[in-house]
Each structure stands twice: as C-alpha cells, then as structure tokens.
Amino acid sequence: MNAHLREVPPSNDAEVLQIQLWAELGTSHHSIGPGTWIAGYGPEPQNEPIFAVQACRTWRPGDSSQMERFTTLPSGYPIFHVGQQSRMLIPAKGADAFDQIRNWTGKTAVARIVLVEKSKSKQSFAYYGKVGDLQDFDPVLWKWRNGEPFTLYRAKIGKELLSNRDQLKKPIAEKWRHETNFQPKPDWKAVWSNCSKKESAFLWSVLHQAVATNTWRARFNPQASPHCPLCGLGIPETKSHRFFQCPFAKELWNFGFTILHWLTEGPKSQSPAKAYSLEQCIFGKRIRLRMMGALRAWALLRGIIVWGSWILRNDAVFEETVWSNARSRRYIWDSLLEYGRVEWDRTLKKLKFAKSPEKAQSALCEFDSTWTIFEVFCVRDGLRVSWKYASPDVPLILW
C-alpha cells in the first residue's frame, strides 16, 4: 500500500472527522456534538453496525438510560444501514426501521463514518469503523500517489497502480536521452491519423523504445551481440541506428526524400532533393512544404519507411535475404500506391452518396491534393484513374 498511497497532514476538515473509534457510550452524552455518528452493533465484537445515525444541533442520544437512548429520535430522521460489500450507508425506509431504533437496547458506539467522493459531483457516506487490522487507518489522511483523495477511487486509478509497465510511463525524452541531443516531442496526431493501424502501432512502439533491437536483447542475454546485423560496421543497433542511421535505412529514406521532392518541385526538377533530420523523420517534427497534400504523403512515407526498415532487417536475420536498392524502392512505391488505391475506393463511395455536386467535387479535390500532384502517382481523367506502377529510377542521394 505504501507504494501507492502517501499520508498528508490533517486539515481542519479531517480533524472534525476524527471521531473516537469504537468508544462505548456511557450514561452521559454531553460530549457528543453535532456531526457525530452513532451506530448500534450486535453482541459479537466482529459484527458490523446494524444501523447508523448522525447527531445534529437539534437531536442527540438521550442521557438518562440505555432504554431512552433513541426514544427522542424524530419521525423521518435519516437512518442508515451499512452495505455488506460496499460499506456505504444505505438509507433505511419504513416505520419498522424507526421502531427498531427507538426501542434499541443493544451495544452502541461512536462510529467512524467518512464522506466519500464517488465522483467529481457525487458524494456518499462510507463506514470505516473497523476494517480488519486497519483499525487505526484514517482514509481522510491518505491520498493516492497521483494526488487524488483515497476515497475517490476509480477504475483508472486501479489500472495505473496495478500496471507493471513502468517503462511505458517514462517520458519519451527520457527513453531517448542516450540516442538524441534534443528533446523529442512526437507528433501523435500524425502517427495515428495518417498511417494504417499496423504501421501506426509499430511507429508508436519505436517512439516508446519498445522494439527488440540487438542493444535491447543484449541487456537480457549476454551472449547476444548488440551490433547491427546488416551494415557490418560494428555499430550498436540502437533505435536511431536501425530506423535512420544504418545505410540500409538511409536507402529507404533517400527514396522517400526524392518522392517528397517530386511532390513539391515536380519530377523534372533539376534541384537536389532535401534530406531531413531524425527529429523530422522519426518524431514527426513539422517540415515546411508548399502543398498540404505533400504533408499527407510525407506522413504515409514515414510509416512505410519505418516499418520497411524493420522488415528488411528481419529478412536478413531470419531469412538470410538482403534487400537490394531496387527492392527497397519497389517496396516503398508499391506501399504508397496501395494507399492511393484504397483512397480512390473511398472517394468513389463518397461520390456515390454525395448529396450535392459541391460535396462530390470536394471529394475529388481531396483525392487530387495528394495523389495527382504533378502526376507523380497517377493520372485522373474524370472517374478513371491510371496508376503508375513502374517504380521510377532515381539516383541515390548521399547525406
């Protein structure tokens, strides 16, 4: 419990609630002030309260004898039972409940009742008179480690406390502090909105350092080599090396940079394509592009290239197959065109159910903004699309 709770100094409200625990009521009750809870118990010490009432300014237990303790209880006065499982106070209804308490001659004691916040807007009373060995435990003086009151328990708090995945709770910057010289701030919206679920989930795992590269394997298996299994340069296979710095990963990024250059400058441009940084490629730091459609293609390229870097690595390790530059480019190109065909199918469905010519035209413009820029991926003539399946032959960009 100490790992999840912390005790805080009592406030004025807590001091008011610290009522004497299980103190027997004598024949004089002048010390029982407003707000004190009194409960009636069975003959056995371990019995739960049979009922509970709270003293107020206009009523408190009688002072003369055990027989007259509750005879002055007004009709309609709030009387409660204690829930067996929840330990919450449940209002007692009916004349029988009043008759039982007015004639009560059994054991009576001051009870520990706490106002519990069930939610931000709902409160109820709970019985803490005696809970096993926690007889001296005061819930008012404790808080969960996230700062919320002990009595305000929710499923989310329990999930966080019981989760043993501490690695995932660390900030991204902390997980990457040995591999970067900047404070990475991933663009989560780009991760989950512009890729397939498979590539989005994998990119999420990479950002959380939750991919089993050799440096990770070597931490748990001393016989495993921490070096990159592809480049043969004797460099540790960290996440930044595997997905960005390795020559095999660079080949994928080179082709991605070239495609992005075509979408902004045109495929016939003679200017060199620009290479981007680790922060831009992996963490999604925004890049300046003239066309928003190119930003959409860039988000797709990021997911495709990161996933492709892992596939070619596993092919080399488990299948002893090394990808050529042509195969790497073909993989990226085919993956992009697959996204484009899926997008065109969605566009056709939008056209089918479009309620006005304006909405139909908007659907076509949305498709054109990414897939028909400079006719890099396809040529559209009305509702007919011709895809360019042949992967362009482009020179290698050195960076």
N, C-alpha and C positions, 0 to 999 in steps of 0.2 A: 504494500500500500504506500510505503514511503516514497517509492519511485514515481507515483502518480499524484500524490497529494502533498500539500505543504500547509503548515499551520501558520495562521496570521494572527496578529494581536487582536484581542477582542475589541469591538466597537461598542458604543453605548447601547445599540440595539441588542448586541449579543449579551451584554451584561444583564439586560432586562430579562432575556430568555433563560439565563442560567438559574433555573429553579432547583431547589433541593431535590435530589434524586431519591425516590423510594422512602421518603421520610414519613413515618407514621403520624397521622393527625391525632393530636391529643384532644382533651375536652375544651381547650380554649383555642380559638382560631383567629384571634385578632391580627396575627402576623400574615394571614392570607389576604393579600391585596388584590386589586383588580388585575386581570390578566393571568392569574394563577390557574393552572389546570389541575383538577382533582379527578381521580379515577377510582372505580371500585373493582376489586380483584377477587378471584376465587380463593379457596382455602389453601391451595398449594403455592409455594413461592414462585414456581416457574409459570404460573398461569398468566395469560395475557389479560389486559383490562376487559371487563365486561361492559363498561360504559365509561365515558369521559365527559365532564362538563367544565366550563371555564367561569371563574368568578368574575364579577364586574362591579361597577360602582353601586349598583342597586341590589345586588344579591351576592351572598357568600354562604358557605355552610353554616348551619346552626351551631351554637356554642354550648348548649346545655348537656346534651347526652347523645350517645350513638343513635338512639331511636329518632331523635329530632334533627339529625344532621341535614337531611334533604327535604324535610316536610314543607319548608317555605319556598320550594322551587316553583316559580310561577308557571302557569299553564302556557304552553307554546315556547318555553325556554329551549334554546338549542341543546340537544343531547346527541351524543355521537357514540357509535360503535367503532371498533378497530378492525380493519380488513386483515384477514389471516395471512394473505400473501403480500399485499401492497403495504400494509401497516398504515394506510391512510385512514383518516377519520371519515366515517360514513354517517350522514345524518340519520338518526333514529326517528321513525314515524309511528304514529298511532298512540292511543291512550294507554295501551299496555306498557309502553316504554316509560311513560311518566309514573304510572302506578308502581312499577318495579323499583324505580329510583327513589320515589318518595318514601317507600317502605324499606329501603335498603338498610341492613344492619351488619353487613359483612365488612371485610377489610377495606379500608380507604387510605389512599396515599396520594401525595403530590406527584404528578406525572410529568415526564419530560416530553413536551409537545413542541414541535418546531414547524414554523411556517415554511413550506417547501414551494419553490418556484418550479412548476411543471413546465412552463414555457415563459417567453418574454411577457406574456399577457395573462397567464393563468397561474393562480396560486391555490394551494390547499394545505391542510394541516396533516402532519405525519407524527406517529408515536415513536419516540426514541427512549422510552422508559428503561428498557433493559434488553439489550441485543447481545446475547451470548456473553462472551468475555469482554465486549466493548462497553462495559457498564459506565466507564468514565469517559467515553468518546463523545466529544461535543461537535456535532456536524456544523454548527454555526461558525466555529473557529477554523475550519479547514476549507481549502479551495483546491480544485483540480490544477494541474500544472499549467494549463492554458489560462488560468486566472478566473475561471467561472466558479460560482458557488458550488460547494459539494452537493447540495440538494438539487441543483439544476443539472440533472443527468440526462443526456440524450444519447441516442444510438451512435451519433457521430463521435462523441467523446469516447465511448467504449471501443469503437473501431480504432481510433487513434492510439488508445492506451494499450490495446492488445496486439497491435501490429508490431511485428519484429523486423520490419523492413526499414531499419534506420538509415540505410544507405540512400534510399529514395527521398528521405526527408531533408537531406542536406541541400543547401542552395547549389544551383548549377555552377556558380563561380567557384565554390569550394571544391566541387568534384573535378573541375578542370584546372585548378590552380597550378598543377605541376606541368601542364602542357601549353598554357597560354600566358601571354604577358599583358592581357587585357581582361576586363570584367565582362564576361559573356552574358548577354541578355537575349535568350531565344525569342523569336517571333512565333509564339504558339499558334496564333491565328493562321499564319501561313502554313504551319505544319499540318494542321487538321482540316483546313478548308480547301486546299488545292491539290492534294495527292489522293491516291487510293488509300483505303484503310490499311492495306498491307504495308505500303511504303511510309505512311504517316506513323504507324505504330513502330516501325523499325527506326525511323528518324528520331522518334521520341526516346527509344531505348538508347540510341547513340548519344543523344544530348544528356541522358542520365548516366552515362558511362556503364550501361547495363548490357554490353555486348562482350562476349568471351574472346577477346583478342589474346595473343600469347603473353603479353605482360600481365594480364589478369590471371591466366592459367598458371603462370609461373609462381604467383603468390601462394597458391594452394598445392602445387605439385612441383617440388624442387627439381624433378627430372625433366620437366617441360622447358623447352627453350623459349626465352622471352623475345627472340628476334623475329623479324618479318620473314615469313616463309616464301615470299615472292621475289623481292628485289635482290636478295643475297648480299646486301651491303652491311650486314651485321648491325642493323639499327633495330632497337626495340620496337615491337609492334604495338604502339600506343594507338589510341583512337584517332588522334590527329594525323599520325603517320598512315594508318590504314585507309582512312577515308579522304585524305587530302594530299599528304606529302609524298607518299610512295609513287615511284614512276608509273606504276600501273594505274593508280588512281588519277594521276595527272593526265594520263592519256584520255580518260573519260571526261575530266573537266575541260581539257583542251577542246574537245569536240563540242561540249556544251557551250563554252565561250564563243566558239565560232557560230553556232546556231543562233545564239543571242545577238551576235554582231550582225548576222543577216537580217534578223527581225528589226533591227534599229537602223541599219545603214543600207541594207539591200545586198543580195548575194553577189552583185557585180562590183561592190565597193573594193577599192584597192588599199584602203587603210587597214592597218593591223587590228586584229581583234584584241579587246582588253581582257586581261586576266584579273580575277577578283581574289580577295583575301579569304583566309579561313573563317573569319568572323562573318563574312558575307555569304560564303558557300554553305557552311555547316549551321551557323546560328541564325541565319536569315536577316542579317543587318541590311537595311534598305539600300538599294542601289538606284542611281539616277538614270532613268530611261525615258525617252521621249514618248513612248507608246505604252499605255496601260496593258494592252494585250501582250506585250513582251514581258511584263511583270508576271502575268499569269503563266506564260510559257517557262519563265525562269523558275517559278515555284515548282512546276512539274519536273523540270530538269534536275532540281536539287534532290527531290525524292528518288528519281530514276537513277541518278549517278551514285548516290549513297548506297542504295540497295544493290546496284550493279557492282560496286566495289566489293561488297561482301560476297556476292555470288561468284565472281571471278576468283576471289581468294579461296573460297571453299572448293571450287573446281580444281584448283591447283593442289590443295592439301589432300582432298579425299579422292579425287578422280585422276590426279596427276596430269591435268589438262591445263595448259597455259593459253590464255586468250591472246590472239594476235590483235594488232591495232585495228584491222578491218572488222574483226568480230566485235570488238568493243564499240566501234562506231555503229555497227549494224544493230547491236542491242539497244543503244540509245535511240536511234532513229525509229526502229520498229515499235518501241515502247511509246514514243511520242505519237506516232500515227495511230496506235491503238487507242490512246486517249482521245485523239481527234475524231476517230470513227464513232466512239461512244458519245462524244459531244454532239456529233451530227445527228445521231439517232434521237437524242433528247430534243434537239432543235426541231426535227420533223414532228415529234409528238406535240411540241408547243404550237407548231403551225396548225396541226390538226384540230387542236382545241382552242385556238385563238379566237376571241370573241370580237375582234375588230382588226382591220388592216394595220392599224398602228402597232398593235401588240405583235402581229406577225412580222412586221418589219423590224421591230425591236429585237425579236428573237434572232433574225438573220444578222442583224448588225452585231449582236453579242457574239455570235459564232465567227463572223468575219474579223472581229477585233483581235482574235488570237490566231486563227488557223489560215486565213488567206492573206496575211501581211506579206507583201512583195511576192506572193505566190510561192513561198518557201515550201509549205507543206502540201498545198493542194490548189486547184483552180475550181472556182464555183461558177457555174453557168445556170442561173435560175435555181432549180431544185436538184440539179445534177452536180455532183462533186467528183472530181478526178484527183485521186491521191498520187503523190509522187513517191512510189515505193522504193525506187532506186536510191540508195544512200549516196549522197554527194561525196566526191573525192576531194578532200581538203588537205592542205599542208599542215604539218604538226606545228603547234605554237609552243615555243620554248619560253619558260618562265621560271 
